[in-house]
Amino acid sequence: MNCNHYIPISAVCIIRELELRGWEFTQGQNLEMDNWQHILFTVVPELRTMCGFQQNNPYHVYDVWQHTAAALRAAGDDPVVALTILFHDIGKPECYTEDEDGRGHFYGHGPVSARITKQVMKRLKFDEETIDTVVELVRYHDSDLHEKRRSIRTWLDRLGVKQFRRLLEVRRCDVSGQNPACLAERLARIHRLEALLDEVVEQNGQFHIKDLDINGSDLIQIGYTPGSSIGSTLSKLADQVVEGVMENKRDILLREAGRWLIRE
Protein backbone atom coordinates (compact mmCIF):
# COMPACT_ATOMS: atom_id res chain seq x y z
CA MET A 1 0.00 0.00 0.00
CA ASN A 2 1.23 3.48 -0.84
CA CYS A 3 0.85 5.60 2.30
CA ASN A 4 2.37 8.78 0.90
CA HIS A 5 -1.02 10.45 0.63
CA TYR A 6 -1.30 10.46 4.40
CA ILE A 7 2.03 12.08 5.35
CA PRO A 8 1.41 15.46 7.07
CA ILE A 9 3.71 18.14 5.70
CA SER A 10 3.36 20.13 8.94
CA ALA A 11 5.04 17.34 10.86
CA VAL A 12 8.45 17.81 9.24
CA CYS A 13 9.63 19.34 12.53
CA ILE A 14 10.07 15.75 13.72
CA ILE A 15 12.75 15.08 11.15
CA ARG A 16 14.66 18.07 12.45
CA GLU A 17 14.71 16.40 15.84
CA LEU A 18 16.22 13.20 14.46
CA GLU A 19 19.46 15.14 13.88
CA LEU A 20 20.85 12.59 11.45
CA ARG A 21 23.50 13.17 8.80
CA GLY A 22 23.20 16.91 9.15
CA TRP A 23 19.59 16.99 7.95
CA GLU A 24 17.92 20.19 9.08
CA PHE A 25 14.26 20.96 8.58
CA THR A 26 12.03 23.58 10.12
CA GLN A 27 8.34 23.46 10.88
CA GLY A 28 6.22 24.54 7.94
CA GLN A 29 8.97 23.98 5.37
CA ASN A 30 7.70 22.43 2.14
CA LEU A 31 8.94 18.90 1.68
CA GLU A 32 7.79 16.47 -0.98
CA MET A 33 5.67 13.67 0.45
CA ASP A 34 7.74 11.04 -1.32
CA ASN A 35 10.83 12.36 0.47
CA TRP A 36 8.97 12.41 3.77
CA GLN A 37 7.99 8.78 3.30
CA HIS A 38 11.46 7.75 2.20
CA ILE A 39 13.25 9.53 5.04
CA LEU A 40 10.97 8.29 7.81
CA PHE A 41 10.86 4.67 6.71
CA THR A 42 14.58 4.62 5.97
CA VAL A 43 15.55 6.08 9.33
CA VAL A 44 12.89 4.15 11.28
CA PRO A 45 12.01 0.97 9.34
CA GLU A 46 9.92 -0.18 12.33
CA LEU A 47 7.29 2.33 11.20
CA ARG A 48 6.61 0.35 8.03
CA THR A 49 4.58 -2.29 9.88
CA MET A 50 2.00 0.38 10.75
CA CYS A 51 1.34 1.19 7.10
CA GLY A 52 -1.86 -0.52 5.97
CA PHE A 53 -2.45 -2.23 9.32
CA GLN A 54 -6.21 -2.04 9.82
CA GLN A 55 -7.52 -1.45 13.35
CA ASN A 56 -11.05 -2.85 12.90
CA ASN A 57 -12.42 -0.82 15.78
CA PRO A 58 -15.30 1.69 15.86
CA TYR A 59 -13.08 4.27 17.54
CA HIS A 60 -10.80 4.26 14.51
CA VAL A 61 -11.47 5.04 10.86
CA TYR A 62 -7.83 4.89 9.72
CA ASP A 63 -5.14 2.24 9.65
CA VAL A 64 -2.39 2.61 12.26
CA TRP A 65 -0.12 4.72 10.05
CA GLN A 66 -2.93 6.93 8.77
CA HIS A 67 -3.98 7.48 12.38
CA THR A 68 -0.42 8.42 13.35
CA ALA A 69 -0.17 10.88 10.47
CA ALA A 70 -3.52 12.45 11.38
CA ALA A 71 -2.43 12.76 15.02
CA LEU A 72 0.82 14.40 13.91
CA ARG A 73 -1.17 17.10 12.16
CA ALA A 74 -2.55 18.08 15.56
CA ALA A 75 0.88 18.23 17.22
CA GLY A 76 2.17 21.66 18.15
CA ASP A 77 5.75 22.86 18.32
CA ASP A 78 6.89 20.73 21.30
CA PRO A 79 9.32 18.22 19.72
CA VAL A 80 8.84 15.82 22.65
CA VAL A 81 5.10 15.62 21.97
CA ALA A 82 5.70 15.25 18.23
CA LEU A 83 8.21 12.44 18.73
CA THR A 84 5.85 10.73 21.16
CA ILE A 85 3.04 10.84 18.61
CA LEU A 86 5.31 9.48 15.90
CA PHE A 87 6.14 6.43 18.02
CA HIS A 88 3.08 6.03 20.27
CA ASP A 89 1.45 3.18 18.32
CA ILE A 90 4.55 1.60 16.83
CA GLY A 91 3.87 -1.55 18.86
CA LYS A 92 0.23 -1.96 17.81
CA PRO A 93 0.82 -4.53 15.04
CA GLU A 94 2.61 -6.73 17.58
CA CYS A 95 -0.32 -6.56 20.03
CA TYR A 96 -3.31 -7.03 17.72
CA THR A 97 -6.11 -9.38 18.75
CA GLU A 98 -9.77 -9.73 17.76
CA ASP A 99 -12.72 -10.53 19.99
CA GLU A 100 -15.56 -12.87 19.06
CA ASP A 101 -17.30 -10.04 17.19
CA GLY A 102 -14.25 -9.36 15.04
CA ARG A 103 -13.46 -6.11 16.81
CA GLY A 104 -9.76 -5.30 16.96
CA HIS A 105 -7.93 -4.65 20.23
CA PHE A 106 -4.35 -3.73 21.08
CA TYR A 107 -4.02 -4.68 24.72
CA GLY A 108 -0.68 -3.68 26.22
CA HIS A 109 0.45 -1.73 23.19
CA GLY A 110 1.63 1.19 25.33
CA PRO A 111 4.48 -0.69 27.06
CA VAL A 112 5.32 -2.57 23.85
CA SER A 113 5.48 0.69 21.89
CA ALA A 114 7.66 2.15 24.66
CA ARG A 115 10.10 -0.75 24.36
CA ILE A 116 10.40 -0.32 20.59
CA THR A 117 10.64 3.46 20.93
CA LYS A 118 13.55 3.15 23.34
CA GLN A 119 15.37 0.80 20.96
CA VAL A 120 14.84 3.17 18.02
CA MET A 121 15.85 6.32 19.87
CA LYS A 122 18.98 4.71 21.28
CA ARG A 123 19.92 3.60 17.78
CA LEU A 124 19.40 7.15 16.54
CA LYS A 125 21.64 8.37 19.38
CA PHE A 126 19.19 10.68 21.11
CA ASP A 127 20.31 11.98 24.49
CA GLU A 128 19.16 9.98 27.52
CA GLU A 129 16.88 12.69 28.89
CA THR A 130 14.91 12.95 25.64
CA ILE A 131 14.71 9.17 25.36
CA ASP A 132 13.41 8.79 28.92
CA THR A 133 10.87 11.60 28.49
CA VAL A 134 9.46 10.30 25.20
CA VAL A 135 9.46 6.64 26.25
CA GLU A 136 7.57 7.52 29.43
CA LEU A 137 4.88 9.35 27.46
CA VAL A 138 4.58 6.51 24.95
CA ARG A 139 4.22 3.99 27.77
CA TYR A 140 1.38 5.87 29.44
CA HIS A 141 -0.34 7.44 26.42
CA ASP A 142 -3.26 4.99 26.54
CA SER A 143 -3.53 4.65 30.33
CA ASP A 144 -6.79 5.32 32.15
CA LEU A 145 -7.02 8.92 33.34
CA HIS A 146 -9.83 9.34 35.85
CA GLU A 147 -11.53 12.66 36.46
CA LYS A 148 -10.78 12.64 40.18
CA ARG A 149 -8.41 14.80 42.20
CA ARG A 150 -6.85 11.77 43.86
CA SER A 151 -6.08 10.25 40.46
CA ILE A 152 -4.55 13.52 39.25
CA ARG A 153 -2.33 13.73 42.33
CA THR A 154 -1.18 10.14 41.76
CA TRP A 155 -0.22 10.97 38.18
CA LEU A 156 1.59 14.12 39.30
CA ASP A 157 3.64 12.10 41.79
CA ARG A 158 4.53 9.74 38.97
CA LEU A 159 5.20 12.23 36.17
CA GLY A 160 5.41 15.73 37.58
CA VAL A 161 3.34 18.68 36.36
CA LYS A 162 5.16 19.41 33.11
CA GLN A 163 5.19 15.81 31.94
CA PHE A 164 1.55 15.24 32.88
CA ARG A 165 0.55 18.30 30.85
CA ARG A 166 2.49 16.80 27.97
CA LEU A 167 0.62 13.53 28.44
CA LEU A 168 -2.70 15.36 28.12
CA GLU A 169 -1.44 17.08 24.97
CA VAL A 170 -0.41 13.69 23.58
CA ARG A 171 -3.94 12.44 24.31
CA ARG A 172 -5.39 15.46 22.52
CA CYS A 173 -3.32 14.70 19.41
CA ASP A 174 -4.14 11.00 19.66
CA VAL A 175 -7.91 11.46 19.73
CA SER A 176 -7.65 14.02 16.91
CA GLY A 177 -6.53 11.16 14.69
CA GLN A 178 -9.37 8.82 15.65
CA ASN A 179 -13.01 8.57 14.58
CA PRO A 180 -14.29 12.15 14.06
CA ALA A 181 -17.67 11.06 15.45
CA CYS A 182 -16.05 10.63 18.88
CA LEU A 183 -13.81 13.69 18.74
CA ALA A 184 -15.95 16.31 20.51
CA GLU A 185 -16.69 14.08 23.48
CA ARG A 186 -13.06 13.01 23.89
CA LEU A 187 -11.67 16.52 23.56
CA ALA A 188 -14.18 17.72 26.16
CA ARG A 189 -12.95 15.06 28.57
CA ILE A 190 -9.33 16.14 28.09
CA HIS A 191 -10.38 19.74 28.72
CA ARG A 192 -12.03 18.66 32.00
CA LEU A 193 -8.86 16.82 33.02
CA GLU A 194 -6.79 19.95 32.32
CA ALA A 195 -9.16 22.06 34.40
CA LEU A 196 -8.95 19.55 37.24
CA LEU A 197 -5.17 19.55 36.95
CA ASP A 198 -5.11 23.34 37.29
CA GLU A 199 -7.24 23.08 40.44
CA VAL A 200 -4.97 20.46 42.01
CA VAL A 201 -1.82 22.44 41.19
CA GLU A 202 -3.32 25.62 42.61
CA GLN A 203 -4.32 23.86 45.83
CA ASN A 204 -1.22 21.73 46.37
CA GLY A 205 1.55 23.63 44.60
CA GLN A 206 3.58 22.45 41.63
CA PHE A 207 6.13 20.30 43.45
CA HIS A 208 5.66 16.54 43.50
CA ILE A 209 7.65 13.39 44.14
CA LYS A 210 8.67 13.19 40.48
CA ASP A 211 10.36 16.57 40.84
CA LEU A 212 12.75 15.38 43.58
CA ASP A 213 16.43 15.31 42.71
CA ILE A 214 16.55 11.64 43.78
CA ASN A 215 14.39 8.60 43.08
CA GLY A 216 13.66 5.15 44.48
CA SER A 217 16.80 3.64 42.98
CA ASP A 218 18.90 6.16 44.90
CA LEU A 219 17.23 5.13 48.16
CA ILE A 220 17.87 1.46 47.46
CA GLN A 221 21.54 2.23 46.86
CA ILE A 222 21.89 3.73 50.35
CA GLY A 223 20.25 0.75 52.03
CA TYR A 224 16.48 1.00 51.69
CA THR A 225 14.58 -2.21 50.97
CA PRO A 226 12.38 -2.17 47.85
CA GLY A 227 8.75 -1.79 48.86
CA SER A 228 6.28 0.67 50.29
CA SER A 229 8.94 2.40 52.41
CA ILE A 230 10.46 3.81 49.21
CA GLY A 231 7.29 5.65 48.24
CA SER A 232 6.58 6.88 51.76
CA THR A 233 10.14 8.17 52.16
CA LEU A 234 10.03 10.02 48.84
CA SER A 235 6.65 11.47 49.79
CA LYS A 236 8.03 12.67 53.14
CA LEU A 237 11.05 14.23 51.41
CA ALA A 238 8.76 16.02 48.94
CA ASP A 239 6.72 17.40 51.83
CA GLN A 240 9.91 18.68 53.49
CA VAL A 241 10.95 20.44 50.29
CA VAL A 242 7.51 22.02 49.80
CA GLU A 243 7.52 23.26 53.41
CA GLY A 244 10.97 24.78 52.96
CA VAL A 245 12.60 22.53 55.55
CA MET A 246 15.25 21.37 53.08
CA GLU A 247 16.49 22.15 49.59
CA ASN A 248 15.82 19.89 46.64
CA LYS A 249 19.46 18.91 46.25
CA ARG A 250 20.65 15.36 45.80
CA ASP A 251 23.23 15.33 48.60
CA ILE A 252 20.86 16.95 51.11
CA LEU A 253 17.99 14.59 50.29
CA LEU A 254 20.17 11.48 50.49
CA ARG A 255 21.71 12.60 53.77
CA GLU A 256 18.30 13.13 55.35
CA ALA A 257 16.93 9.86 53.98
CA GLY A 258 20.00 8.11 55.40
CA ARG A 259 19.29 9.57 58.83
CA TRP A 260 15.73 8.29 58.73
CA LEU A 261 16.97 4.85 57.75
CA ILE A 262 19.36 4.72 60.72
CA ARG A 263 16.56 5.73 63.11
CA GLU A 264 14.46 2.84 61.87
C-alpha positions as CSV (number, residue, x, y, z in Angstrom):
1,M,0.0,0.0,0.0
2,N,1.2,3.5,-0.8
3,C,0.9,5.6,2.3
4,N,2.4,8.8,0.9
5,H,-1.0,10.4,0.6
6,Y,-1.3,10.5,4.4
7,I,2.0,12.1,5.3
8,P,1.4,15.5,7.1
9,I,3.7,18.1,5.7
10,S,3.4,20.1,8.9
11,A,5.0,17.3,10.9
12,V,8.5,17.8,9.2
13,C,9.6,19.3,12.5
14,I,10.1,15.7,13.7
15,I,12.7,15.1,11.1
16,R,14.7,18.1,12.4
17,E,14.7,16.4,15.8
18,L,16.2,13.2,14.5
19,E,19.5,15.1,13.9
20,L,20.9,12.6,11.5
21,R,23.5,13.2,8.8
22,G,23.2,16.9,9.2
23,W,19.6,17.0,8.0
24,E,17.9,20.2,9.1
25,F,14.3,21.0,8.6
26,T,12.0,23.6,10.1
27,Q,8.3,23.5,10.9
28,G,6.2,24.5,7.9
29,Q,9.0,24.0,5.4
30,N,7.7,22.4,2.1
31,L,8.9,18.9,1.7
32,E,7.8,16.5,-1.0
33,M,5.7,13.7,0.4
34,D,7.7,11.0,-1.3
35,N,10.8,12.4,0.5
36,W,9.0,12.4,3.8
37,Q,8.0,8.8,3.3
38,H,11.5,7.8,2.2
39,I,13.2,9.5,5.0
40,L,11.0,8.3,7.8
41,F,10.9,4.7,6.7
42,T,14.6,4.6,6.0
43,V,15.5,6.1,9.3
44,V,12.9,4.1,11.3
45,P,12.0,1.0,9.3
46,E,9.9,-0.2,12.3
47,L,7.3,2.3,11.2
48,R,6.6,0.4,8.0
49,T,4.6,-2.3,9.9
50,M,2.0,0.4,10.7
51,C,1.3,1.2,7.1
52,G,-1.9,-0.5,6.0
53,F,-2.4,-2.2,9.3
54,Q,-6.2,-2.0,9.8
55,Q,-7.5,-1.4,13.3
56,N,-11.0,-2.8,12.9
57,N,-12.4,-0.8,15.8
58,P,-15.3,1.7,15.9
59,Y,-13.1,4.3,17.5
60,H,-10.8,4.3,14.5
61,V,-11.5,5.0,10.9
62,Y,-7.8,4.9,9.7
63,D,-5.1,2.2,9.7
64,V,-2.4,2.6,12.3
65,W,-0.1,4.7,10.0
66,Q,-2.9,6.9,8.8
67,H,-4.0,7.5,12.4
68,T,-0.4,8.4,13.4
69,A,-0.2,10.9,10.5
70,A,-3.5,12.5,11.4
71,A,-2.4,12.8,15.0
72,L,0.8,14.4,13.9
73,R,-1.2,17.1,12.2
74,A,-2.6,18.1,15.6
75,A,0.9,18.2,17.2
76,G,2.2,21.7,18.2
77,D,5.8,22.9,18.3
78,D,6.9,20.7,21.3
79,P,9.3,18.2,19.7
80,V,8.8,15.8,22.7
81,V,5.1,15.6,22.0
82,A,5.7,15.2,18.2
83,L,8.2,12.4,18.7
84,T,5.9,10.7,21.2
85,I,3.0,10.8,18.6
86,L,5.3,9.5,15.9
87,F,6.1,6.4,18.0
88,H,3.1,6.0,20.3
89,D,1.4,3.2,18.3
90,I,4.6,1.6,16.8
91,G,3.9,-1.6,18.9
92,K,0.2,-2.0,17.8
93,P,0.8,-4.5,15.0
94,E,2.6,-6.7,17.6
95,C,-0.3,-6.6,20.0
96,Y,-3.3,-7.0,17.7
97,T,-6.1,-9.4,18.8
98,E,-9.8,-9.7,17.8
99,D,-12.7,-10.5,20.0
100,E,-15.6,-12.9,19.1
101,D,-17.3,-10.0,17.2
102,G,-14.2,-9.4,15.0
103,R,-13.5,-6.1,16.8
104,G,-9.8,-5.3,17.0
105,H,-7.9,-4.6,20.2
106,F,-4.3,-3.7,21.1
107,Y,-4.0,-4.7,24.7
108,G,-0.7,-3.7,26.2
109,H,0.5,-1.7,23.2
110,G,1.6,1.2,25.3
111,P,4.5,-0.7,27.1
112,V,5.3,-2.6,23.8
113,S,5.5,0.7,21.9
114,A,7.7,2.2,24.7
115,R,10.1,-0.7,24.4
116,I,10.4,-0.3,20.6
117,T,10.6,3.5,20.9
118,K,13.6,3.1,23.3
119,Q,15.4,0.8,21.0
120,V,14.8,3.2,18.0
121,M,15.8,6.3,19.9
122,K,19.0,4.7,21.3
123,R,19.9,3.6,17.8
124,L,19.4,7.2,16.5
125,K,21.6,8.4,19.4
126,F,19.2,10.7,21.1
127,D,20.3,12.0,24.5
128,E,19.2,10.0,27.5
129,E,16.9,12.7,28.9
130,T,14.9,13.0,25.6
131,I,14.7,9.2,25.4
132,D,13.4,8.8,28.9
133,T,10.9,11.6,28.5
134,V,9.5,10.3,25.2
135,V,9.5,6.6,26.2
136,E,7.6,7.5,29.4
137,L,4.9,9.3,27.5
138,V,4.6,6.5,24.9
139,R,4.2,4.0,27.8
140,Y,1.4,5.9,29.4
141,H,-0.3,7.4,26.4
142,D,-3.3,5.0,26.5
143,S,-3.5,4.7,30.3
144,D,-6.8,5.3,32.2
145,L,-7.0,8.9,33.3
146,H,-9.8,9.3,35.9
147,E,-11.5,12.7,36.5
148,K,-10.8,12.6,40.2
149,R,-8.4,14.8,42.2
150,R,-6.9,11.8,43.9
151,S,-6.1,10.3,40.5
152,I,-4.6,13.5,39.2
153,R,-2.3,13.7,42.3
154,T,-1.2,10.1,41.8
155,W,-0.2,11.0,38.2
156,L,1.6,14.1,39.3
157,D,3.6,12.1,41.8
158,R,4.5,9.7,39.0
159,L,5.2,12.2,36.2
160,G,5.4,15.7,37.6
161,V,3.3,18.7,36.4
162,K,5.2,19.4,33.1
163,Q,5.2,15.8,31.9
164,F,1.6,15.2,32.9
165,R,0.5,18.3,30.9
166,R,2.5,16.8,28.0
167,L,0.6,13.5,28.4
168,L,-2.7,15.4,28.1
169,E,-1.4,17.1,25.0
170,V,-0.4,13.7,23.6
171,R,-3.9,12.4,24.3
172,R,-5.4,15.5,22.5
173,C,-3.3,14.7,19.4
174,D,-4.1,11.0,19.7
175,V,-7.9,11.5,19.7
176,S,-7.7,14.0,16.9
177,G,-6.5,11.2,14.7
178,Q,-9.4,8.8,15.7
179,N,-13.0,8.6,14.6
180,P,-14.3,12.1,14.1
181,A,-17.7,11.1,15.5
182,C,-16.0,10.6,18.9
183,L,-13.8,13.7,18.7
184,A,-16.0,16.3,20.5
185,E,-16.7,14.1,23.5
186,R,-13.1,13.0,23.9
187,L,-11.7,16.5,23.6
188,A,-14.2,17.7,26.2
189,R,-12.9,15.1,28.6
190,I,-9.3,16.1,28.1
191,H,-10.4,19.7,28.7
192,R,-12.0,18.7,32.0
193,L,-8.9,16.8,33.0
194,E,-6.8,20.0,32.3
195,A,-9.2,22.1,34.4
196,L,-9.0,19.5,37.2
197,L,-5.2,19.6,37.0
198,D,-5.1,23.3,37.3
199,E,-7.2,23.1,40.4
200,V,-5.0,20.5,42.0
201,V,-1.8,22.4,41.2
202,E,-3.3,25.6,42.6
203,Q,-4.3,23.9,45.8
204,N,-1.2,21.7,46.4
205,G,1.6,23.6,44.6
206,Q,3.6,22.5,41.6
207,F,6.1,20.3,43.5
208,H,5.7,16.5,43.5
209,I,7.7,13.4,44.1
210,K,8.7,13.2,40.5
211,D,10.4,16.6,40.8
212,L,12.7,15.4,43.6
213,D,16.4,15.3,42.7
214,I,16.5,11.6,43.8
215,N,14.4,8.6,43.1
216,G,13.7,5.2,44.5
217,S,16.8,3.6,43.0
218,D,18.9,6.2,44.9
219,L,17.2,5.1,48.2
220,I,17.9,1.5,47.5
221,Q,21.5,2.2,46.9
222,I,21.9,3.7,50.3
223,G,20.3,0.7,52.0
224,Y,16.5,1.0,51.7
225,T,14.6,-2.2,51.0
226,P,12.4,-2.2,47.8
227,G,8.8,-1.8,48.9
228,S,6.3,0.7,50.3
229,S,8.9,2.4,52.4
230,I,10.5,3.8,49.2
231,G,7.3,5.6,48.2
232,S,6.6,6.9,51.8
233,T,10.1,8.2,52.2
234,L,10.0,10.0,48.8
235,S,6.7,11.5,49.8
236,K,8.0,12.7,53.1
237,L,11.0,14.2,51.4
238,A,8.8,16.0,48.9
239,D,6.7,17.4,51.8
240,Q,9.9,18.7,53.5
241,V,11.0,20.4,50.3
242,V,7.5,22.0,49.8
243,E,7.5,23.3,53.4
244,G,11.0,24.8,53.0
245,V,12.6,22.5,55.5
246,M,15.3,21.4,53.1
247,E,16.5,22.2,49.6
248,N,15.8,19.9,46.6
249,K,19.5,18.9,46.2
250,R,20.6,15.4,45.8
251,D,23.2,15.3,48.6
252,I,20.9,16.9,51.1
253,L,18.0,14.6,50.3
254,L,20.2,11.5,50.5
255,R,21.7,12.6,53.8
256,E,18.3,13.1,55.4
257,A,16.9,9.9,54.0
258,G,20.0,8.1,55.4
259,R,19.3,9.6,58.8
260,W,15.7,8.3,58.7
261,L,17.0,4.9,57.8
262,I,19.4,4.7,60.7
263,R,16.6,5.7,63.1
264,E,14.5,2.8,61.9
